[in-house]
Amino acid sequence: MPLTSRSRRPPRSARHHVSAPISATALGLAGLFGTLASGCTGSMASDESFHESQAAATASLNGLSSINGLSSINGLSSINGLSSINGLSSINGLSSINGLMTSADGRNTVSYIVRCALPAGHSISKVVSGTTYKFSGEIGMAPEWENNACSKDCQEMVTACLLAHVNTSGEHIPLWLDSDSPAVGWGQSTSYPYQEGSFFGNIFVSPPTALYCNGKDFDKGLVPGRLGANTSGAPYKNPSSTTYCKDYCAAADGSASGDGYKSCGSYKHVVTVWRNFNPNVNYKIVNRRSGQCLDVTGAGTADKVVLNQFPFKNAPNQLWRLTQISPKKYKVTNLNSGKVVDAAGGWTGNGGVVQQYTYNAGPNQMWSFTPSGDGYYVFSPATSPNGVIDVPGNSTSDSTVVQQYTANGGLNQQWSIVPVY
């Protein structure tokens, strides 16, 4: 059976590997849900990024739109031809004649279960009405389930992995995973700087439990269908509407304590997710003071057209792509013109021009996004780390041209970065 997202294994020395995440409908606890997204819009991190940590961790693409066969009353293994008592490869472990294997949606769910459970190089095949379907492993968090029973530990591992891959929009978004599982391990990557949250529970028992908690950066680096963005229809819930992982979970031991969590509540196996802005998603950049959006004046496409603020119209000159060039440095590209945000003259001080210009990899086109709280950032060019993009005079008027200015903590210097989809 064809996979809906790609994966590749990074160098063995760094013990990282890549797999595909799931989307929210897939794990829906309200009943049986929709289909798996078929397109992959994310981009994979380069192999070089995996050398940044000596600990293990996993990079993933999420996008499973539903976990077919899971309801709020019955666990995943209770009614759908899936058994945690028998190995996945056995007739009784995963039935070919009833349950998940008898529908396209169900087989999509199986593909993600196998990806999470079995390591790369392992697979299972099932014949349904004369057609053979092959499901390949990738992460390997529960390798014993291939031929033997899936214990409570196994069930919690697979649950955490599946929940971590849910995306309510069906988008495929690059993610970085941390876990106590030897197949995943601990570590961080500068390609995934924002800690989104952690996932845990047991969806194999009845009634199933699917939980998450907010990471320290859940409202930063927003991407479609993930925590902090629009997650309507998500199958998981927060134990409390304000639960942060740091207040609910036990951190990993020793030097890995900042990477993720080894347990949450009564659950001993957790997957912590890190993410970044998606370079293939359109974003609007909204000023905190005025509520207006960063806009290329007159929808111009030439070099040196200045940037202003304007009410959001979902026009291409108000949509931006964010691409990480190096750690904490991004180019910000306008969808309409293909030009990038540029601090004219490198940095000319207070009142200087902020414009669009053809990309040349200059430091005045490399922007850092420093969180200022509550999901807002200040934008600073590499030529002036203390300089920011500023709306003059705290203006709330349409078409006010933005400028370079020294950071002072004003709301007119803070911007949210919101995915548009």
Buried (B, 14 or more C-beta within 10 A) or exposed (E): BEBBBEBEBBEEEBBBBBBBBBBBBBBBBEEBBBBBBEEBBBBBBEBEBBEBBEBBBBBBBBBBBBBBBBBEEBBBBBBBBBBBEBBBBBEEBBBBEEBBBBBEBBBBBBBBBBBBBBBBEBBBEBEBEEEEBEBBBBBBBBBBBBEBBBBBBBBBBBBBBBBBBBBBBBBBBBBBBBBBBEBBBBBBBBBBBBBBBBBBBBBBBBEBBBBBBBBBBBBBBBBBBBBBBBBEBBBBBBEEEEBBBBEBBBBBEEEBEEBBBBBBBEBBBBBBBBBBBBBBBBBBBBBBBBEBBBBBBEBBBEEEBBBBBBEBEEBBBBBBBBBBBEEBBBBBBBBBBEBBBBBBEBBBEEEBBBBBBEBEEBBBBBBBBBBBEEBBBBBBBBBBEEBBBBBBEBBBEEEBBBBBBEBEEBEBBBBBBBBBB
